[in-house]
Amino acid sequence: MAVDTQAARTQVAGTQIVDTQAAEQKKILNRLRRAQGQLTAVIAAVEGGGNCRDVVTQLAAVSSALDKAGFVIVSTAMRECIANPDSENSLTVPELEKLFLSLS
């Protein structure tokens, strides 16, 4: 009985891609949840008349967490476009550049 090694490699590669995508999605969600928690703290501090320095420090942390999540999303899209350029979700180079630049 012959084993189709190309099909087996494709299946393994597909599983690795799905695993990688799931791991990346988990990272993104963790960053966004962290930012959500920080934003909740900022809102509470503003409502409670918190110290300006503390509020701005927390706000900077929220901004940084959101920026990092955005960069992970864009880099994931770049890897996906390289791995599967014919995918229906694939982006063009100009579209990727525009997304990347929108984070700066």
C-alpha positions in Angstrom: 0.0 0.0 0.0 1.6 3.3 -1.1 1.3 6.4 1.0 0.8 9.7 -0.8 3.7 11.5 1.0 2.9 14.9 -0.7 -0.7 14.7 0.6 0.6 13.7 4.1 3.0 16.7 4.0 0.3 19.0 2.9 -2.0 17.7 5.7 0.8 18.2 8.3 1.6 21.6 7.0 -2.0 22.6 7.0 -2.3 21.4 10.6 0.8 23.5 11.5 -0.7 26.5 9.8 -3.9 26.1 11.7 -2.0 25.6 15.0 0.1 28.7 14.3 -3.0 30.8 13.4 -4.7 29.6 16.6 -1.6 30.5 18.7 -1.4 34.0 17.0 -5.1 34.6 17.6 -4.7 33.7 21.2 -1.8 36.2 21.5 -3.8 38.9 19.9 -6.8 38.2 22.1 -4.6 38.3 25.2 -3.2 41.6 24.3 -6.6 43.0 23.6 -8.0 41.8 26.9 -5.0 43.3 28.7 -5.7 46.6 26.9 -9.4 46.3 27.9 -8.5 45.8 31.5 -6.1 48.8 31.4 -8.7 50.9 29.7 -11.2 50.0 32.4 -8.7 51.1 35.0 -8.2 54.4 33.1 -11.9 55.1 33.0 -12.2 54.3 36.7 -9.3 56.6 37.5 -10.8 59.5 35.5 -14.2 59.0 37.1 -12.6 58.9 40.5 -10.5 62.0 39.9 -7.2 60.0 39.8 -3.8 61.5 39.7 -3.0 62.9 36.2 0.4 61.1 36.0 -1.2 57.8 36.9 -4.0 58.2 34.4 -1.6 59.2 31.6 0.7 56.3 32.4 -2.2 53.8 32.2 -3.4 55.4 29.0 0.1 55.0 27.5 0.0 51.3 28.5 -3.4 50.9 26.8 -2.1 52.6 23.6 1.0 50.4 23.6 -1.0 47.2 24.0 -3.3 48.1 21.2 -0.4 49.0 18.9 1.3 45.7 19.7 -2.0 43.8 18.9 -2.3 45.7 15.6 1.3 44.8 14.6 0.7 41.1 15.4 -2.5 41.2 13.3 -0.7 42.8 10.3 2.4 40.5 10.6 0.0 37.5 10.7 -1.7 38.8 7.6 1.7 39.2 5.9 2.7 35.6 6.7 -0.7 34.3 5.5 -0.4 36.2 2.2 3.1 34.8 1.7 2.0 31.2 2.5 -1.3 31.4 0.6 -1.1 34.2 -2.0 -4.2 32.9 -3.8 -6.4 32.8 -0.7 -9.6 34.7 -0.8 -8.4 36.6 2.3 -5.1 37.5 0.8 -4.1 41.1 0.7 -2.0 42.9 -1.9 1.3 44.5 -1.0 -0.2 48.0 -1.2 -3.1 46.9 1.1 -0.6 45.4 3.6 1.5 48.6 3.5 -1.6 50.7 4.1 -2.6 48.6 7.1 0.9 48.7 8.5 1.1 52.5 8.1 -2.3 53.0 9.7 -0.7 51.8 13.0 1.9 54.5 13.0 
